[in-house]
């Protein structure tokens, strides 16, 4: 796991990041979505906010500057948009955090878990119905950045 964490940190150190989200921003987002983000994603939000790298993006939280289109996807806006279209068949505990640029969306599972428990990342899209693509958030970021997600 340490190798994954080191690679995760290295990848994000080279990405364009939004800047850390405050505890208040995280709490407001969780309240708005009626979920609690898994601990690894909360750590990502607190340290990076959101990230955009070569060939990948991780939705997150950031202060809007109001001057044009944002560089990053906002996880609350993305979740609300997806919930409108998927509420009939996807649980509200799935939070969209990225996609493959086509039709596959990657969701972090925000089901309540014991603290320090890894959270799975699931893929949904044509012919893909909740396939686990990574067993931890950090593994997901590494696979996404390296183009090795198999869904």
C-alpha positions as CSV (number, residue, x, y, z in Angstrom):
1,X,0.0,0.0,0.0
2,X,2.9,2.4,0.7
3,X,4.0,2.2,-3.0
4,X,0.4,3.2,-4.0
5,X,0.4,6.1,-1.6
6,X,3.8,7.4,-2.8
7,X,2.7,7.1,-6.4
8,X,-0.7,8.8,-5.6
9,X,1.2,11.7,-3.9
10,X,3.6,12.0,-6.8
11,X,0.8,12.1,-9.4
12,X,-1.2,14.7,-7.5
13,X,1.9,16.8,-7.0
14,X,2.2,17.2,-10.8
15,X,-1.5,17.9,-11.3
16,X,-3.3,21.3,-11.4
17,X,-5.1,21.4,-8.0
18,X,-7.9,23.7,-6.8
19,X,-6.4,24.2,-3.3
20,X,-7.5,22.8,-0.1
21,X,-11.2,22.6,0.9
22,X,-12.1,23.8,4.4
23,X,-13.8,21.7,7.0
24,X,-16.8,24.0,6.5
25,X,-16.9,23.4,2.8
26,X,-16.7,19.6,3.2
27,X,-19.4,19.7,5.9
28,X,-21.7,21.8,3.7
29,X,-21.2,19.5,0.7
30,X,-21.9,16.4,2.8
31,X,-25.0,18.0,4.2
32,X,-26.2,19.0,0.8
33,X,-25.7,15.5,-0.6
34,X,-26.9,13.8,2.6
35,X,-23.8,11.6,2.8
36,X,-20.4,11.5,4.6
37,X,-17.5,11.3,2.2
38,X,-15.1,8.4,2.9
39,X,-12.0,9.3,4.9
40,X,-9.6,9.0,2.0
41,X,-11.7,11.3,-0.2
42,X,-12.1,13.8,2.7
43,X,-8.2,13.8,3.0
44,X,-8.0,14.5,-0.8
45,X,-10.5,17.4,-0.5
46,X,-8.6,18.9,2.5
47,X,-5.2,18.7,0.8
48,X,-6.0,19.2,-2.9
49,X,-9.7,20.3,-3.3
50,X,-9.9,19.0,-6.8
51,X,-7.4,17.8,-9.4
52,X,-6.8,18.0,-13.1
53,X,-3.9,16.0,-14.5
54,X,-2.8,14.8,-17.9
55,X,-5.6,12.5,-19.0
56,X,-7.6,12.6,-15.7
57,X,-9.7,14.7,-13.5
58,X,-11.0,14.2,-9.9
59,X,-14.1,16.2,-9.0
60,X,-13.9,18.0,-5.7
61,X,-14.6,21.2,-3.8
62,X,-13.2,24.7,-4.4
63,X,-13.9,28.3,-4.1
64,X,-15.5,29.7,-7.3
65,X,-13.8,32.8,-8.6
66,X,-16.8,33.6,-10.8
67,X,-14.7,34.5,-13.8
68,X,-15.7,32.0,-16.5
69,X,-15.7,28.2,-16.5
70,X,-14.0,26.5,-13.6
71,X,-11.0,24.3,-14.4
72,X,-12.3,21.5,-12.1
73,X,-15.6,19.6,-11.7
74,X,-17.5,20.4,-8.5
75,X,-18.5,17.2,-6.7
76,X,-21.8,18.6,-5.4
77,X,-22.9,20.0,-8.8
78,X,-21.8,16.8,-10.5
79,X,-23.6,14.6,-7.9
80,X,-26.8,16.6,-8.2
81,X,-26.8,16.5,-12.0
82,X,-26.2,12.7,-12.0
83,X,-28.8,12.1,-9.3
84,X,-31.4,13.7,-11.5
85,X,-30.7,11.1,-14.2
86,X,-29.8,8.0,-12.2
87,X,-32.1,8.2,-9.1
88,X,-34.2,5.3,-10.4
89,X,-31.3,2.8,-10.4
90,X,-28.3,4.1,-8.4
91,X,-28.2,4.6,-4.7
92,X,-27.5,8.2,-3.4
93,X,-24.4,6.9,-1.5
94,X,-22.6,6.7,-4.9
95,X,-20.8,10.0,-5.6
96,X,-19.5,10.6,-9.1
97,X,-15.9,11.8,-8.9
98,X,-14.5,11.2,-12.4
99,X,-15.2,9.7,-15.8
100,X,-13.4,8.2,-18.8
101,X,-14.2,11.1,-21.1
102,X,-16.9,9.0,-22.8
103,X,-19.8,7.2,-21.2
104,X,-18.2,5.5,-18.1
105,X,-18.6,7.3,-14.8
106,X,-16.6,6.4,-11.7
107,X,-18.3,6.7,-8.3
108,X,-16.9,6.6,-4.8
109,X,-19.0,4.5,-2.5
110,X,-20.0,6.8,0.4
111,X,-21.7,4.1,2.4
112,X,-20.9,4.4,6.1
113,X,-17.7,2.5,6.8
114,X,-15.5,2.1,9.9
115,X,-12.9,4.8,10.1
116,X,-9.7,4.1,8.1
117,X,-11.5,1.5,6.0
118,X,-10.7,1.7,2.2
119,X,-13.6,2.7,0.0
120,X,-14.3,1.1,-3.3
121,X,-14.6,2.9,-6.6
122,X,-17.3,1.6,-9.0
123,X,-17.8,2.1,-12.7
124,X,-21.2,2.5,-14.4
125,X,-21.7,2.9,-18.1
126,X,-22.9,1.0,-21.2
127,X,-22.4,-2.7,-20.3
128,X,-20.8,-1.8,-17.0
129,X,-23.1,-2.1,-14.0
130,X,-21.2,-1.2,-10.8
131,X,-18.0,-3.0,-11.5
132,X,-15.3,-2.3,-8.8
133,X,-12.4,-0.8,-10.6
134,X,-10.3,0.0,-7.5
135,X,-10.4,-1.1,-3.9
136,X,-9.2,2.3,-2.5
137,X,-9.4,5.9,-3.6
138,X,-5.6,6.2,-3.8
139,X,-5.4,3.1,-6.1
140,X,-8.1,4.6,-8.2
141,X,-6.2,7.8,-8.7
142,X,-3.0,5.9,-9.7
143,X,-4.9,3.7,-12.1
144,X,-6.8,6.6,-13.6
145,X,-3.6,8.7,-14.1
146,X,-1.8,5.7,-15.6
147,X,-4.6,4.7,-17.9
148,X,-4.8,1.2,-16.4
149,X,-8.5,1.1,-15.3
150,X,-10.2,-2.0,-16.7
151,X,-13.9,-1.5,-16.8
